[in-house]
Structures are given as structure tokens and as C-alpha cells.
């Protein structure tokens, strides 16, 4: 399982380097987009951060783009989405 998570994280990192852009969307847009991807099992990377205020960051790839969102509460992801919990998500600024 850890090997699969590491491979997925490497794949996302390589996709970010290749695409050069990350699209920031609202949490509602993110979950709606995942719900529409019924043909595939979308892979979602999630990391929890914060000391005073807990924040949840999410990344997924869809149609050649990397999408990112952040929320104060965990998102309700569709049942067909595969979730990988990461220690940290870093995105270039």
C-alpha cells in the first residue's frame, strides 16, 4: 500500500512538472467534477495540515489538468474515487 501511495505521489509530482499549472477551484466545484468522472476511478490525494485551524488540501488530475482545492472540513468524495492520504501536499507558487 505504501508503495502504491509513493508511486501515485510521484505520478502527481511528474504531472505537475509536466503541466506547469495547477487549477485552484472551490471545494464544491472539485466534488462536482469528481462526481462527473464516472467512467474512471479518479485518484484524489488529500493532506491535513494546520495547528490552530485544521485545513484539508486535495489534488486530482482530470482531462490533462491538475485541480486543487482546500477546505476547513473533509470533503464528501464520491464512492468511486480512490483516496490517498499524504503527509503533506506541496505545490509550486
SVG drawing of the C-alpha trace seen along z (x, -y; Angstrom):
<svg xmlns="http://www.w3.org/2000/svg" viewBox="-21 -31 30 33">
<polyline fill="none" stroke="black" stroke-width="0.4" points="0.0,0.0 2.8,-2.4 4.5,-1.6 1.3,-2.5 0.9,-5.7 4.5,-6.7 4.0,-5.8 0.8,-7.9 2.6,-10.8 5.4,-10.6 3.0,-10.4 1.2,-13.6 4.5,-15.4 5.6,-14.5 2.3,-15.6 2.7,-18.9 6.1,-19.4 4.9,-18.5 1.8,-20.6 3.3,-23.6 -0.1,-24.7 -2.4,-23.8 -6.0,-25.0 -7.4,-26.2 -11.2,-25.6 -13.8,-25.9 -14.5,-22.7 -18.0,-22.4 -16.5,-22.6 -13.9,-20.0 -16.5,-17.4 -18.9,-18.1 -16.0,-17.5 -15.2,-14.2 -18.8,-13.1 -18.9,-13.6 -15.9,-11.3 -18.0,-8.1 -16.1,-6.3 -12.8,-6.3 -11.9,-6.0 -10.5,-9.4 -7.4,-9.4 -7.5,-12.0 -4.6,-13.0 -5.6,-14.5 -3.4,-16.0 -4.5,-17.5 -2.5,-20.5 -2.6,-23.3 -2.1,-23.6 -4.7,-26.1 -7.0,-25.6 -7.2,-22.3 -7.2,-22.6 -7.7,-19.8 -5.9,-20.1 -6.9,-18.0 -5.4,-17.3 -6.6,-15.3 -5.9,-15.1 -8.7,-15.4 -8.5,-15.7 -4.9,-16.7 -5.2,-19.3 -4.2,-19.2 -7.0,-20.5 -6.5,-21.6 -8.8,-22.8 -8.7,-23.5 -11.4,-23.3 -11.9,-23.7 -13.8,-20.3 -13.2,-17.0 -14.9,-16.8 -17.6,-14.2 -16.0,-12.4 -17.9,-10.2 -17.7,-6.5 -16.0,-5.7 -13.0,-8.0 -9.7,-6.4 -8.3,-8.4 -4.7,-8.5 -3.8,-10.3 -0.5,-12.1 1.5,-13.7 1.8,-16.9 0.9,-18.4 3.4,-20.9 2.5,-22.9 4.9,-25.4 4.0,-29.0"/>
</svg>
